[in-house]
Amino acid sequence: MPTRDDILTELGLVPTWRLRMGVETDRAHGFPRGTDPARETPRAGREVAADSLGQAAAQDNEVGSHRTARIAALEWRDFAADVDACTACGLARTRRKSVPGVGDVVAEWLFVGEAPGGEEDARGEPFVGQAGKLLDNMLAALGLKRGEHVYIANVLKCRPPGNRTPEPREIEACQPYLDRQIALIRPKLIVALGKSAATTLLDVDATIASLRGRVHRYRGVPLVVTYHPAYLLRNLPDKAKAWEDLVFARRTLQGSGAAAGQEAGDG
């Protein structure tokens, strides 16, 4: 006797099941046709991808730690060449010359600016343009001159294109070099020239007005903030304030020297 299913089949009443358009299975790849495999990654695949990213990040950290340790062991004879060979950020592809720094390698005074400008990029020496001439005049007013008891450097050792503001990654890549310079020079005082250098070294977001007239510290070294010479060329009335800062810096240096002598006497 025919069954119910046989009768329905004979009458053409059995439902026909079809895959809707757009969701047919792509057997070769295991994904429904019409979908983006990148968005349909199986859970296991996502976990593998996450593990790969984690491993890559760990490797980057390891490379960064190794680089920082290597820079921290540099001696002066290798310092400039190491800076010139650095490719840790994109500035190495756009600058003409690296600008490691210049001056007395056992200086009492360390002046730190933001980054090289066009003339510095061409000559490979910091503060050589009009701003550099003004800085030399500022040093002369203190009874100092470039190369004697003075070292001049920048946070960045390469010029950002168009003198744009340095990016955080560029600062992070270059800061180990400045830290090594400080360790080698062992200055008695750091003078941060301009807001960018000051806020970078002090890791604060503050106005230069709020940072002037106070003794800060970087890597254990007293630090005083003043205006960048390039700013002073555009704002002549603030030269008087800059002179006040330099007098304060000299007094700070003399005070730290007296304190060091007192400590030695106490010992």
C-alpha positions in Angstrom: 0.0 0.0 0.0 1.5 3.4 -0.9 2.5 5.5 2.0 1.5 9.1 2.6 4.9 10.3 1.5 4.5 8.3 -1.8 1.1 9.9 -2.4 2.4 13.5 -1.8 5.4 12.8 -4.0 3.1 11.5 -6.8 0.9 14.6 -6.5 4.0 16.9 -6.5 3.1 18.2 -3.1 6.4 17.4 -1.3 8.3 20.7 -0.5 11.5 21.4 -2.4 14.3 22.8 -0.3 16.6 25.2 -2.0 19.4 27.4 -0.8 18.5 31.0 -1.2 20.6 33.1 -3.6 23.6 34.7 -2.0 24.1 32.0 0.7 25.2 29.0 -1.4 28.2 27.3 0.2 31.6 27.9 -1.4 32.9 24.4 -0.8 36.4 25.3 -1.8 36.7 27.9 1.0 34.1 26.7 3.5 32.2 30.0 3.5 28.6 30.8 2.2 28.9 32.4 -1.3 28.4 36.1 -1.3 30.1 36.7 2.1 33.4 38.2 2.9 35.7 35.5 4.3 37.6 38.1 6.2 34.5 38.9 8.2 33.6 35.2 8.6 36.9 34.1 10.1 36.2 31.0 12.3 36.8 31.5 16.0 40.0 29.4 15.8 41.3 31.6 13.1 40.6 34.7 15.1 42.5 33.3 18.0 45.5 32.4 15.8 45.4 36.0 14.4 45.3 37.4 17.9 48.2 35.2 19.0 50.2 36.4 16.0 49.6 40.1 16.8 50.6 39.4 20.4 53.8 37.8 19.3 54.6 40.6 16.9 54.0 43.2 19.7 56.2 41.2 22.0 58.9 41.1 19.4 58.7 44.8 18.8 59.0 45.4 22.6 62.0 43.1 22.7 63.7 44.9 19.8 62.9 48.3 21.4 64.4 47.2 24.7 67.5 45.9 23.0 67.9 49.1 21.1 67.5 51.3 24.2 70.1 49.1 26.1 72.5 49.4 23.1 72.1 53.2 23.0 72.6 53.4 26.8 76.0 51.8 26.4 77.3 54.1 23.6 80.5 56.0 24.0 81.2 59.4 22.4 83.4 57.9 19.7 80.4 55.9 18.3 77.5 58.3 19.2 77.3 60.4 16.1 77.6 57.5 13.7 74.9 55.6 15.6 72.5 58.5 15.3 73.3 58.9 11.6 72.5 55.2 11.0 69.3 55.3 13.0 66.1 54.3 11.1 63.8 53.9 14.1 61.3 56.5 12.7 60.5 57.9 9.3 62.6 61.1 9.7 65.6 59.2 8.6 64.1 59.1 5.1 63.4 62.8 4.8 66.3 64.6 6.6 69.5 65.5 4.8 71.9 65.2 7.8 71.4 64.0 11.3 72.1 66.6 14.0 73.5 64.7 17.1 74.6 67.8 19.1 77.7 69.9 19.6 79.8 71.2 22.4 81.9 70.4 25.4 81.4 66.7 26.3 81.9 67.5 30.0 79.8 70.7 30.0 78.2 72.2 33.0 75.4 73.7 30.9 73.2 71.6 28.6 70.8 73.5 26.3 68.1 71.4 24.7 65.8 72.5 21.9 63.0 70.8 20.1 64.4 69.7 16.7 66.7 70.8 13.9 65.5 73.4 11.4 66.4 73.8 7.7 69.9 75.2 8.2 70.7 72.7 10.9 69.5 69.9 8.6 71.8 71.1 5.9 74.9 71.5 8.1 74.4 68.8 10.7 74.8 71.1 13.7 72.2 72.5 16.0 71.3 76.2 16.3 73.3 77.6 13.3 70.8 80.0 11.8 69.5 83.3 13.1 68.2 81.6 16.2 71.6 80.1 16.7 73.2 83.6 16.5 70.8 84.8 19.1 71.6 81.8 21.3 75.3 82.6 21.0 74.6 86.2 22.1 72.6 84.8 25.1 75.5 82.6 26.0 77.9 85.6 25.7 75.7 87.6 28.1 76.3 84.8 30.7 80.1 84.9 30.0 79.8 81.6 28.1 80.4 80.5 24.5 79.6 77.5 22.4 82.0 74.6 23.0 83.3 75.8 26.4 81.4 74.4 29.4 78.3 74.3 27.1 76.7 71.5 25.1 73.8 72.1 22.7 71.4 69.4 21.5 67.8 68.8 20.5 65.2 66.3 21.6 65.0 65.1 18.0 68.2 64.5 16.1 66.6 64.8 12.6 64.5 67.5 11.1 60.7 67.0 10.8 59.5 67.9 7.3 58.5 71.5 7.1 59.6 72.0 10.7 56.3 70.5 11.8 55.7 69.5 15.4 57.4 66.2 16.3 55.1 63.2 16.6 55.1 61.1 19.8 56.6 58.1 18.1 59.5 60.2 16.8 60.1 61.6 20.3 60.0 58.1 21.8 62.4 56.8 19.2 64.9 59.6 19.7 64.8 60.2 23.5 67.2 57.4 24.4 69.9 59.4 22.5 69.3 62.5 24.6 69.3 60.4 27.8 72.6 58.9 26.8 74.1 62.4 26.1 73.0 63.5 29.6 74.6 60.4 31.1 77.8 61.0 29.3 78.0 64.8 29.8 76.7 64.8 33.4 75.7 68.5 33.2 75.0 70.5 36.3 72.1 72.2 34.7 69.7 71.7 31.7 68.1 74.7 30.0 65.0 73.7 28.0 64.6 76.1 25.1 60.9 76.5 24.2 57.6 75.0 25.2 57.9 71.8 23.1 61.3 70.8 24.6 60.2 71.7 28.1 56.9 69.8 28.0 58.5 66.8 26.4 61.3 66.6 29.0 59.0 67.2 31.9 56.1 65.1 30.4 53.5 67.7 31.2 51.0 69.7 29.2 51.6 73.2 30.5 52.2 76.8 29.3 55.8 78.0 29.2 54.7 80.9 31.5 53.7 78.3 34.2 57.1 76.5 33.8 59.4 79.5 33.9 61.0 80.7 37.1 61.1 77.3 38.8 63.6 74.5 39.1 62.5 71.2 37.6 64.4 68.0 37.2 65.1 65.6 34.4 67.0 62.4 35.0 68.0 63.9 38.4 69.5 67.1 36.8 68.1 70.5 37.7 66.2 71.9 34.7 65.2 75.5 33.9 62.8 76.6 31.2 63.1 79.6 28.9 61.9 80.8 25.5 63.3 79.3 22.3 65.5 81.8 20.4 63.4 81.4 17.3 60.4 82.6 19.3 62.4 85.6 20.7 63.2 86.7 17.1 59.5 87.0 16.5 58.6 88.4 19.9 61.4 90.9 20.8 59.8 92.2 24.1 60.1 88.7 25.6 63.9 89.0 25.4 63.9 90.6 28.8 62.0 87.7 30.2 64.5 85.3 28.7 67.3 87.2 30.3 65.6 86.8 33.6 65.4 83.1 33.0 69.1 82.9 32.2 70.0 84.8 35.4 67.8 82.5 37.3 69.5 79.5 35.6 73.0 80.9 36.5 71.9 81.4 40.1 70.5 77.8 40.2 73.8 76.5 38.8 75.8 78.4 41.4 73.5 77.2 44.1 73.8 73.6 43.1 77.5 73.9 43.0 77.6 75.4 46.5 75.3 72.7 47.7 77.5 70.0 46.2 80.6 71.6 47.9 78.8 71.7 51.2 77.9 68.1 50.9 81.5 67.2 50.1 82.6 69.2 53.1 80.1 67.5 55.3 81.4 64.2 54.2 
